[in-house]
Amino acid sequence: MNDPIKHLLNEHVAIMAQVAGLRAAVADLRAYGDEALDRARPALQAVGRMMATRLLRHARKEDEALFPAVEAV
């Protein structure tokens, strides 16, 4: 049997792994300003794509299934 909570938690791990690249890019931008923009751009773009796809699907699962079930309890 597939555990839906475990599935959502695993998605959290994968999403946070992608956010790690964003954190590194932000730190680089803070330290080096505009000089770091070309280095940071790929991470920023990757997180933007992830937010528009994976994170959006994940949030819908929580909004449509998890949160209503929790509220019902």
Backbone as CSV, one residue per row, in Angstrom:
resi,resn,N_x,N_y,N_z,CA_x,CA_y,CA_z,C_x,C_y,C_z
1,MET,0.843,-1.178,0.000,0.000,0.000,0.000,0.890,1.244,0.000
2,ASN,0.510,2.224,-0.794,1.262,3.468,-0.901,0.771,4.447,0.172
3,ASP,1.673,4.950,0.965,1.344,5.874,2.048,1.354,7.306,1.507
4,PRO,0.188,7.962,1.412,0.157,9.304,0.824,0.932,10.341,1.633
5,ILE,0.971,10.201,2.950,1.738,11.150,3.771,3.229,10.994,3.487
6,LYS,3.679,9.755,3.414,5.093,9.509,3.104,5.430,10.073,1.720
7,HIS,4.508,9.913,0.794,4.715,10.445,-0.557,4.894,11.971,-0.515
8,LEU,4.022,12.662,0.215,4.142,14.119,0.335,5.443,14.518,1.028
9,LEU,5.823,13.778,2.054,7.079,14.077,2.746,8.281,13.882,1.825
10,ASN,8.236,12.836,1.004,9.320,12.617,0.040,9.381,13.752,-0.981
11,GLU,8.210,14.258,-1.375,8.199,15.407,-2.273,8.821,16.624,-1.597
12,HIS,8.562,16.803,-0.312,9.173,17.917,0.424,10.701,17.820,0.359
13,VAL,11.227,16.632,0.537,12.683,16.436,0.503,13.231,16.826,-0.863
14,ALA,12.568,16.380,-1.919,13.037,16.688,-3.272,12.950,18.185,-3.558
15,ILE,11.875,18.808,-3.131,11.709,20.249,-3.349,12.776,21.024,-2.579
16,MET,13.002,20.652,-1.336,14.002,21.365,-0.533,15.416,21.172,-1.087
17,ALA,15.674,20.037,-1.715,16.981,19.839,-2.344,17.181,20.849,-3.463
18,GLN,16.122,21.134,-4.209,16.240,22.136,-5.270,16.352,23.541,-4.693
19,VAL,15.747,23.778,-3.572,15.829,25.086,-2.933,17.252,25.347,-2.424
20,ALA,18.002,24.292,-2.150,19.387,24.462,-1.699,20.202,25.235,-2.735
21,GLY,19.965,24.963,-4.015,20.655,25.711,-5.073,20.284,27.180,-5.049
22,LEU,19.026,27.467,-4.749,18.582,28.854,-4.632,19.285,29.546,-3.469
23,ARG,19.375,28.865,-2.347,20.050,29.450,-1.180,21.500,29.797,-1.486
24,ALA,22.167,28.890,-2.197,23.563,29.140,-2.563,23.664,30.333,-3.512
25,ALA,22.730,30.426,-4.451,22.741,31.545,-5.391,22.493,32.865,-4.667
26,VAL,21.571,32.873,-3.726,21.284,34.086,-2.963,22.508,34.497,-2.142
27,ALA,23.159,33.534,-1.530,24.365,33.843,-0.755,25.443,34.435,-1.660
28,ASP,25.587,33.871,-2.848,26.570,34.380,-3.809,26.213,35.809,-4.233
29,LEU,24.939,36.049,-4.472,24.506,37.400,-4.849,24.731,38.397,-3.717
30,ARG,24.467,37.969,-2.501,24.709,38.862,-1.356,26.182,39.212,-1.234
31,ALA,27.016,38.208,-1.447,28.452,38.418,-1.269,29.079,39.208,-2.424
32,TYR,28.610,38.954,-3.648,29.296,39.520,-4.812,28.432,40.431,-5.678
33,GLY,27.168,40.605,-5.308,26.292,41.510,-6.046,26.130,41.127,-7.505
34,ASP,26.090,42.151,-8.350,25.858,41.941,-9.783,26.887,41.023,-10.428
35,GLU,28.081,40.981,-9.862,29.142,40.121,-10.395,28.716,38.648,-10.376
36,ALA,27.835,38.285,-9.453,27.413,36.889,-9.309,26.165,36.551,-10.116
37,LEU,25.597,37.521,-10.800,24.327,37.293,-11.473,24.394,36.186,-12.521
38,ASP,25.430,36.174,-13.335,25.549,35.118,-14.348,25.686,33.734,-13.709
39,ARG,26.359,33.663,-12.574,26.494,32.376,-11.871,25.175,31.958,-11.226
40,ALA,24.422,32.934,-10.745,23.178,32.654,-10.019,22.008,32.355,-10.953
41,ARG,22.046,32.886,-12.147,20.909,32.786,-13.070,20.422,31.342,-13.281
42,PRO,21.285,30.355,-13.524,20.770,28.993,-13.726,19.997,28.454,-12.518
43,ALA,20.471,28.737,-11.322,19.761,28.278,-10.118,18.423,28.987,-9.980
44,LEU,18.407,30.279,-10.268,17.156,31.040,-10.198,16.145,30.515,-11.214
45,GLN,16.608,30.230,-12.413,15.721,29.699,-13.448,15.209,28.308,-13.081
46,ALA,16.087,27.473,-12.545,15.684,26.114,-12.161,14.616,26.147,-11.073
47,VAL,14.787,27.029,-10.098,13.790,27.123,-9.022,12.485,27.691,-9.564
48,GLY,12.567,28.620,-10.469,11.357,29.147,-11.094,10.581,28.062,-11.818
49,ARG,11.294,27.225,-12.574,10.632,26.107,-13.268,10.039,25.122,-12.270
50,MET,10.789,24.818,-11.202,10.312,23.877,-10.190,9.049,24.414,-9.519
51,MET,9.025,25.712,-9.237,7.859,26.297,-8.576,6.628,26.244,-9.476
52,ALA,6.829,26.408,-10.776,5.715,26.405,-11.725,5.227,24.992,-12.043
53,THR,5.995,23.991,-11.682,5.621,22.607,-12.014,5.499,21.769,-10.745
54,ARG,6.609,21.294,-10.254,6.613,20.358,-9.124,5.973,20.949,-7.866
55,LEU,6.355,22.156,-7.499,5.809,22.756,-6.278,4.310,23.029,-6.428
56,LEU,3.904,23.471,-7.602,2.480,23.723,-7.838,1.668,22.436,-7.719
57,ARG,2.153,21.353,-8.331,1.455,20.052,-8.212,1.397,19.608,-6.762
58,HIS,2.498,19.778,-6.051,2.565,19.376,-4.645,1.559,20.178,-3.807
59,ALA,1.530,21.472,-4.012,0.609,22.322,-3.249,-0.839,21.947,-3.532
60,ARG,-1.138,21.607,-4.774,-2.505,21.179,-5.112,-2.876,19.899,-4.373
61,LYS,-1.948,18.964,-4.302,-2.215,17.717,-3.559,-2.553,18.026,-2.110
62,GLU,-1.765,18.911,-1.524,-2.031,19.271,-0.125,-3.376,19.987,0.009
63,ASP,-3.634,20.942,-0.878,-4.869,21.724,-0.800,-6.116,20.885,-1.066
64,GLU,-6.017,19.955,-2.010,-7.195,19.200,-2.428,-7.416,17.914,-1.628
65,ALA,-6.364,17.355,-1.049,-6.512,16.072,-0.358,-6.106,16.135,1.116
66,LEU,-4.882,16.580,1.373,-4.370,16.523,2.741,-5.114,17.471,3.680
67,PHE,-5.161,18.743,3.339,-5.753,19.718,4.255,-7.231,19.463,4.522
68,PRO,-8.038,19.120,3.508,-9.434,18.783,3.824,-9.568,17.578,4.743
69,ALA,-8.692,16.582,4.558,-8.740,15.399,5.436,-8.379,15.769,6.869
70,VAL,-7.378,16.631,7.020,-6.969,17.057,8.364,-8.091,17.881,9.014
71,GLU,-8.683,18.773,8.244,-9.774,19.577,8.778,-10.961,18.714,9.206
72,ALA,-11.202,17.656,8.471,-12.330,16.774,8.799,-12.130,16.058,10.127
73,VAL,-10.886,15.847,10.493,-10.572,15.170,11.744,-10.646,16.180,12.870
